[in-house]
Amino acid sequence: MHHIPRLSEAIYVGLCRKVGSLTEVRFRREVMDTKEMVCKPVCIMRGLDKMNSGSRREGFRLPDSDLDVMYWYPDHKVICDLSQISFYRIPQHTVILMDCDDLSPGFTRLNLMTPSTDPLIRSSCIMSNNEVFISSVLFRENHLRLTKYNPIISIMTTSPWPHGPCSTIILQDETEIDNAYCLQSQQWPTGAIPWIQRCRQQDWPSENIVLDILSGGFHVVPIGSTPENGEEWRISFSQAEQKIVYSMNHWISCLLLSQTLRPYLSKAILNRALTVRTEENSIISSTALDYSFFTELDLNGCIFYFEEFYVFMKQIEGVMRGKLTQYKVAVLQRMTSNLLRDSTNLIQEGSDNGKNEHT
């Protein structure tokens, strides 16, 4: 086991050459932060707020990485509880209430509480039990159509096509862009409150980062748990994930692991669609892998070595052969937990050996 830290260091250096050193990554992030800050007032004036996400936003430059962009209406406010309607001004703001009853965790319905003046929102509404809901399918199709028939975009890109909750286009320089039109909430979802209250023995993320994440809220993107659930929207914590990744600067190897190797893991195992259906029609996606890794890191406060991760990928590849069942899903979760626990022991072992060498 003594060779593992040295090999990990060599792999880390090689990855830095591929995706950028720590200094380069920080510089790219500062450039993106400045660009977003300058462009934000212009975007809001045009009726859409904007945020870049994904590995490029976080400062990495991977050979096959695409651009991930999220757009939302700044005057449409998603609330988690009806009492929060008092936070906003009517009719300047359109208020949308989340309804998570009888839905899979991480998904919600959107109940339109006050009229919307936006034609795309109005044309995405459906009636259900005498209430107005925003259909994720209609919302996604309307924005895909908007992108498709935009004369400026049509000259510069290929025709857009649906990709999960996004409208995907390819620029003339072959850069792939995933545009996710969504809605934002400045509150925090009730189902995620335990994450805020969780006891963190390792003090990571720090209290300041948690409060910053809490104040930033979350997004809902137009995709359901299954294709036929047209009323469902997925709760997205892309902004929170970005802040967590930024907080991992001093653990750059962990950052590289979760953000650099993950796309290769996803493509190798879950194909380009990044989804696999089980017998019960549930889905394992790259988003689920993200949350799995972040949850384990949050609970254990540890990092594992690149060689261990390579072995882990091979083990997952073996599990994924054939039809994916709920049993295999449980096996994948257990493997992730065991990997991180074993890594903690390796780090502690290396630390003890280092102390003994100096005594």
C-alpha positions as CSV (number, residue, x, y, z in Angstrom):
1,M,0.0,0.0,0.0
2,H,3.0,2.3,0.5
3,H,3.3,3.0,-3.3
4,I,-0.2,4.3,-3.7
5,P,0.4,7.9,-2.5
6,R,3.4,8.2,-4.9
7,L,1.4,6.8,-7.9
8,S,-1.5,9.1,-7.1
9,E,0.8,12.0,-7.1
10,A,2.1,11.0,-10.6
11,I,-1.4,10.6,-11.9
12,Y,-2.4,14.0,-10.4
13,V,0.5,15.7,-12.2
14,G,-0.6,14.0,-15.5
15,L,-4.2,15.2,-15.0
16,C,-3.0,18.7,-14.4
17,R,-1.3,18.7,-17.7
18,K,-4.5,17.5,-19.4
19,V,-7.1,19.8,-17.7
20,G,-5.0,22.6,-16.2
21,S,-3.0,23.2,-13.1
22,L,-4.4,24.6,-9.9
23,T,-3.4,28.1,-10.9
24,E,-4.9,27.8,-14.3
25,V,-8.2,26.4,-12.9
26,R,-8.4,29.3,-10.4
27,F,-7.7,31.8,-13.2
28,R,-10.4,30.3,-15.4
29,R,-12.9,30.5,-12.6
30,E,-12.2,34.1,-11.9
31,V,-12.6,34.9,-15.6
32,M,-16.0,33.1,-15.6
33,D,-17.1,34.8,-12.4
34,T,-16.2,38.3,-13.8
35,K,-17.9,37.5,-17.1
36,E,-21.1,36.4,-15.4
37,M,-21.1,39.5,-13.1
38,V,-20.7,41.9,-16.1
39,C,-23.3,40.1,-18.3
40,K,-25.9,39.5,-15.5
41,P,-27.7,43.0,-15.7
42,V,-27.9,42.7,-19.5
43,C,-29.4,39.2,-19.3
44,I,-32.0,40.3,-16.7
45,M,-33.0,43.3,-18.9
46,R,-33.6,40.8,-21.7
47,G,-35.9,38.8,-19.5
48,L,-33.7,35.8,-18.7
49,D,-31.1,35.2,-16.0
50,K,-28.1,33.0,-16.9
51,M,-25.6,30.7,-15.2
52,N,-22.9,28.5,-16.6
53,S,-22.4,25.2,-15.0
54,G,-20.5,21.9,-15.5
55,S,-16.7,21.2,-15.7
56,R,-15.9,24.1,-18.0
57,R,-17.5,26.5,-15.5
58,E,-15.4,25.0,-12.8
59,G,-12.2,25.6,-14.7
60,F,-11.5,22.3,-16.3
61,R,-10.8,21.8,-20.0
62,L,-11.6,18.2,-21.1
63,P,-11.2,17.0,-24.7
64,D,-14.9,16.1,-25.1
65,S,-16.5,18.5,-22.5
66,D,-19.5,20.6,-23.6
67,L,-20.8,23.9,-22.4
68,D,-23.7,23.8,-19.9
69,V,-25.8,26.9,-19.6
70,M,-28.9,27.4,-17.4
71,Y,-31.5,30.1,-18.2
72,W,-34.4,31.1,-16.0
73,Y,-37.0,33.9,-15.7
74,P,-36.0,36.3,-12.9
75,D,-39.6,37.5,-12.3
76,H,-41.0,33.9,-11.9
77,K,-40.5,32.8,-8.3
78,V,-40.8,29.2,-7.1
79,I,-41.8,28.8,-3.5
80,C,-41.7,25.7,-1.3
81,D,-44.5,26.8,1.1
82,L,-47.6,28.9,0.5
83,S,-46.5,31.3,3.4
84,Q,-43.5,32.4,1.3
85,I,-45.8,34.1,-1.2
86,S,-45.6,37.2,1.1
87,F,-41.9,37.6,0.1
88,Y,-42.8,38.8,-3.4
89,R,-44.8,41.5,-5.1
90,I,-47.9,40.7,-7.2
91,P,-48.2,41.2,-10.1
92,Q,-44.5,42.2,-10.7
93,H,-43.7,38.6,-9.7
94,T,-45.3,35.4,-10.9
95,V,-45.4,32.9,-8.0
96,I,-45.2,29.2,-8.5
97,L,-45.8,26.7,-5.7
98,M,-44.0,23.4,-5.4
99,D,-46.1,20.3,-4.9
100,C,-44.0,17.2,-4.0
101,D,-46.8,15.0,-2.7
102,D,-46.7,11.4,-3.9
103,L,-43.7,12.0,-6.1
104,S,-40.2,10.4,-6.1
105,P,-37.6,12.2,-4.0
106,G,-36.0,15.1,-6.0
107,F,-39.0,15.8,-8.2
108,T,-41.9,18.2,-7.9
109,R,-45.0,19.6,-9.7
110,L,-45.3,23.3,-10.2
111,N,-48.6,24.9,-9.4
112,L,-49.0,28.4,-11.0
113,M,-50.4,30.5,-8.2
114,T,-50.5,33.9,-10.0
115,P,-50.9,34.6,-13.7
116,S,-47.8,34.8,-15.9
117,T,-47.3,37.4,-18.7
118,D,-44.8,35.2,-20.5
119,P,-46.3,33.5,-23.6
120,L,-44.0,30.5,-23.3
121,I,-45.0,29.9,-19.7
122,R,-48.8,30.4,-20.5
123,S,-48.6,27.9,-23.4
124,S,-46.9,25.4,-21.1
125,C,-49.8,25.3,-18.6
126,I,-52.2,22.5,-18.1
127,M,-55.3,22.0,-15.9
128,S,-55.3,19.3,-13.3
129,N,-57.9,19.0,-10.5
130,N,-59.1,22.5,-11.2
131,E,-55.6,23.9,-10.7
132,V,-53.1,25.2,-13.2
133,F,-49.7,23.4,-13.4
134,I,-46.7,24.0,-15.7
135,S,-46.0,21.0,-17.8
136,S,-42.3,20.1,-18.0
137,V,-42.8,18.5,-21.4
138,L,-44.6,21.5,-23.0
139,F,-42.1,23.9,-21.4
140,R,-39.2,21.9,-22.8
141,E,-40.8,21.6,-26.3
142,N,-41.7,25.3,-26.4
143,H,-38.1,26.4,-25.6
144,L,-36.7,23.8,-28.1
145,R,-38.9,25.3,-30.7
146,L,-37.8,28.8,-29.8
147,T,-34.2,27.9,-30.2
148,K,-34.8,26.0,-33.4
149,Y,-36.5,29.0,-35.1
150,N,-34.2,31.7,-33.8
151,P,-32.6,33.1,-37.0
152,I,-29.3,34.1,-35.3
153,I,-28.8,30.7,-33.7
154,S,-29.8,28.8,-36.9
155,I,-27.0,30.5,-38.8
156,M,-24.3,29.8,-36.2
157,T,-25.3,26.3,-35.1
158,T,-26.8,23.0,-36.1
159,S,-30.5,22.4,-35.5
160,P,-31.1,21.9,-31.8
161,W,-32.3,18.5,-30.4
162,P,-33.6,17.5,-27.0
163,H,-31.1,16.0,-24.5
164,G,-32.6,15.3,-21.1
165,P,-33.9,18.7,-19.8
166,C,-31.7,20.6,-22.3
167,S,-31.8,21.9,-25.9
168,T,-28.5,20.9,-27.4
169,I,-26.8,22.7,-30.2
170,I,-23.3,22.4,-31.9
171,L,-21.5,25.5,-33.0
172,Q,-19.5,25.8,-36.2
173,D,-16.3,25.1,-34.2
174,E,-17.9,21.8,-33.1
175,T,-18.4,23.0,-29.5
176,E,-21.5,21.3,-28.0
177,I,-23.8,23.5,-25.8
178,D,-26.5,22.2,-23.5
179,N,-29.0,25.0,-22.9
180,A,-31.3,24.2,-19.9
181,Y,-34.3,26.5,-19.6
182,C,-35.6,26.2,-16.0
183,L,-37.1,28.1,-13.1
184,Q,-35.4,29.3,-9.9
185,S,-36.3,29.3,-6.2
186,Q,-34.6,31.6,-3.7
187,Q,-35.8,29.4,-0.9
188,W,-34.6,25.9,0.2
189,P,-36.7,22.8,-0.4
190,T,-38.2,21.2,2.6
191,G,-36.9,17.8,1.7
192,A,-33.3,19.0,1.7
193,I,-33.4,20.7,5.1
194,P,-31.8,17.6,6.8
195,W,-28.7,18.4,4.7
196,I,-28.5,21.8,6.3
197,Q,-28.9,20.4,9.8
198,R,-26.6,17.5,9.3
199,C,-23.8,17.0,11.9
200,R,-20.5,17.3,10.1
201,Q,-17.6,15.8,12.2
202,Q,-15.0,16.9,9.6
203,D,-16.4,20.5,9.3
204,W,-16.8,20.2,5.5
205,P,-18.5,22.0,3.9
206,S,-17.9,24.8,6.4
207,E,-20.8,26.7,8.0
208,N,-20.1,29.7,5.8
209,I,-20.4,27.6,2.6
210,V,-23.6,26.0,3.8
211,L,-25.1,29.4,4.6
212,D,-24.0,30.6,1.1
213,I,-25.6,27.6,-0.5
214,L,-28.8,28.1,1.5
215,S,-29.1,31.7,0.5
216,G,-28.6,30.8,-3.2
217,G,-31.6,28.5,-3.4
218,F,-32.0,26.0,-6.2
219,H,-33.5,25.4,-9.7
220,V,-36.1,23.1,-11.2
221,V,-35.4,21.7,-14.6
222,P,-38.0,20.3,-17.0
223,I,-37.6,16.6,-16.8
224,G,-39.6,14.0,-15.0
225,S,-38.7,10.7,-13.2
226,T,-40.0,8.9,-16.3
227,P,-40.9,10.2,-19.8
228,E,-44.7,9.8,-19.2
229,N,-44.6,12.1,-16.1
230,G,-45.1,15.3,-18.0
231,E,-46.1,17.3,-14.9
232,E,-42.9,16.5,-13.0
233,W,-39.8,18.7,-12.7
234,R,-36.4,17.7,-11.3
235,I,-35.0,19.7,-8.4
236,S,-31.4,20.8,-9.4
237,F,-28.7,21.9,-7.0
238,S,-26.2,22.8,-9.8
239,Q,-25.4,26.2,-8.1
240,A,-24.9,24.5,-4.7
241,E,-22.7,21.8,-6.3
242,Q,-20.6,24.5,-7.9
243,K,-20.0,26.2,-4.6
244,I,-19.0,22.9,-3.0
245,V,-16.5,22.2,-5.8
246,Y,-15.0,25.6,-5.3
247,S,-14.6,24.9,-1.6
248,M,-12.5,21.8,-2.5
249,N,-9.6,23.9,-3.8
250,H,-7.2,22.7,-1.1
251,W,-8.2,19.1,-1.9
252,I,-7.5,19.5,-5.7
253,S,-7.1,15.8,-6.2
254,C,-10.6,15.2,-4.8
255,L,-11.9,17.9,-7.1
256,L,-10.2,16.3,-10.1
257,L,-11.6,13.0,-9.1
258,S,-15.2,14.1,-8.9
259,Q,-15.2,16.4,-11.8
260,T,-12.6,15.1,-14.3
261,L,-12.9,11.3,-14.1
262,R,-16.7,11.3,-13.6
263,P,-17.5,12.2,-17.3
264,Y,-15.3,9.3,-18.5
265,L,-17.0,7.0,-15.9
266,S,-20.4,8.1,-17.1
267,K,-19.7,7.7,-20.8
268,A,-18.0,4.3,-20.4
269,I,-20.7,2.8,-18.3
270,L,-23.9,4.7,-18.9
271,N,-23.4,5.7,-22.6
272,R,-23.9,9.2,-24.0
273,A,-27.4,9.5,-22.8
274,L,-26.0,9.0,-19.3
275,T,-29.0,7.1,-18.1
276,V,-29.9,3.4,-17.5
277,R,-33.3,2.1,-16.7
278,T,-34.0,-0.6,-14.2
279,E,-36.8,-3.2,-14.3
280,E,-38.9,-0.8,-12.3
281,N,-38.2,2.1,-14.8
282,S,-36.1,4.0,-12.2
283,I,-33.1,5.9,-13.5
284,I,-29.4,6.1,-12.6
285,S,-28.0,9.2,-14.2
286,S,-24.8,11.3,-14.0
287,T,-26.6,13.5,-11.6
288,A,-27.3,10.6,-9.3
289,L,-23.6,9.7,-9.4
290,D,-22.7,13.3,-8.5
291,Y,-25.0,13.3,-5.5
292,S,-23.8,9.9,-4.4
293,F,-20.2,11.0,-4.4
294,F,-20.9,14.3,-2.7
295,T,-23.0,12.7,-0.1
296,E,-20.3,10.2,0.8
297,L,-17.7,12.9,0.9
298,D,-19.9,15.1,3.1
299,L,-20.5,12.2,5.6
300,N,-17.0,10.8,5.7
301,G,-14.9,13.9,4.9
302,C,-12.3,11.9,3.0
303,I,-10.7,11.4,-0.4
304,F,-9.7,8.3,-2.3
305,Y,-6.7,7.7,-4.5
306,F,-6.9,7.5,-8.3
307,E,-5.8,3.9,-8.5
308,E,-8.6,2.9,-6.1
309,F,-11.0,4.8,-8.3
310,Y,-9.9,2.9,-11.4
311,V,-10.5,-0.4,-9.7
312,F,-13.9,1.0,-8.6
313,M,-14.8,1.8,-12.2
314,K,-13.9,-1.7,-13.3
315,Q,-16.1,-3.1,-10.5
316,I,-19.0,-0.9,-11.5
317,E,-18.6,-2.0,-15.1
318,G,-18.9,-5.6,-14.0
319,V,-22.0,-4.9,-12.0
320,M,-23.6,-3.0,-14.9
321,R,-23.4,-5.9,-17.3
322,G,-26.8,-7.3,-18.2
323,K,-30.1,-6.0,-16.9
324,L,-29.8,-3.4,-14.1
325,T,-32.0,-4.4,-11.1
326,Q,-32.8,-2.6,-7.8
327,Y,-30.4,-5.1,-6.2
328,K,-27.6,-3.9,-8.4
329,V,-28.4,-0.3,-7.5
330,A,-28.0,-1.2,-3.8
331,V,-24.7,-2.9,-4.6
332,L,-23.4,0.3,-6.4
333,Q,-24.3,2.4,-3.4
334,R,-22.5,0.0,-1.0
335,M,-19.4,-0.1,-3.2
336,T,-19.2,3.7,-3.2
337,S,-19.5,3.8,0.6
338,N,-16.9,1.0,1.0
339,L,-14.4,2.7,-1.3
340,L,-14.5,5.9,0.6
341,R,-14.2,4.2,3.9
342,D,-11.2,2.1,2.7
343,S,-9.6,5.3,1.4
344,T,-9.8,6.9,4.8
345,N,-7.9,3.9,6.2
346,L,-5.3,4.3,3.5
347,I,-4.8,7.9,4.2
348,Q,-4.5,7.3,8.0
349,E,-2.0,4.5,7.3
350,G,0.1,6.7,5.1
351,S,0.0,9.5,7.7
352,D,1.1,7.1,10.5
353,N,3.9,5.7,8.4
354,G,5.1,9.2,7.7
355,K,5.2,10.0,11.4
356,N,7.1,6.8,12.1
357,E,9.8,7.7,9.5
358,H,10.5,11.0,11.3
359,T,10.8,9.4,14.7
